[in-house]
Amino acid sequence: MVHLHFKCYKPYGVLSQLSSNDAREVRKKKFLSTMHNFPTGTMPIGRLDEKSEGLLLLTTDGKLSDAINRNGTEKEYHVQLDGVITPEAIRLLSAGVTIGFEGKKYKTKPCTVTKLTTSPALPPPSPQLRLGRHRPNSWISITLKEGKFRQVRKMTAAVGFPTLRLVRVRIGDIVLKGLTEGEVQPLVKL
């Protein structure tokens, strides 16, 4: 069987799933199927929560999806923070912080964190973010080899700088650059 692979720019407010069996959810939520007519059997590789945006990979190959989710593939995010991040907070994030996961305490693995000196070139944020209501903010790049539920948001909150905007820009060597919000591109391979 020939498998198909895609990369897309998942917009803010879209769930990382193609559809739902819950009729109430179907009426109230937006799904990936509104962006593209994906072939039957397509599944997202990993997730981005509804309030996050950026690079999402999809495939018809379940074994490949499982392998990418489990093998420690790097995922890079650009994160807009509430407040101007300090060198100490960057050090703490890089070393790993304790967050809640599945009702227990979890220490995140060491990761790469750098402060961005300029705002990344991204589409305008969703008006639902209300960014003007916060104090001064800053941007970081954070690269993880794991992906717990809402991990980046929990990590930045743990060091006192809540996430305002979260954009995944890279998975392994596949990058977001060049995609417009909501755009889907076929990939030859993953």
Number of C-alpha atoms within 10 A of each C-alpha: 5 5 13 18 19 20 23 23 24 29 27 24 16 22 22 24 18 19 15 14 7 8 8 9 12 12 9 7 13 21 19 21 15 12 18 14 10 19 11 7 12 18 21 20 22 16 18 25 15 16 17 23 26 26 27 25 23 24 24 21 17 15 10 14 18 12 12 16 16 13 10 13 17 16 20 21 21 24 26 25 24 21 17 15 20 13 11 10 16 19 16 16 24 19 15 17 18 16 20 16 14 8 7 8 11 14 13 21 14 17 16 16 21 16 17 14 9 9 12 14 7 13 9 7 14 14 9 9 12 10 16 9 7 11 10 12 17 20 24 22 18 20 23 21 19 17 18 14 13 14 16 22 19 19 22 24 15 17 18 14 21 19 20 22 20 22 24 23 21 19 20 13 9 15 18 18 13 8 16 15 19 17 14 22 13 13 14 9 9 16
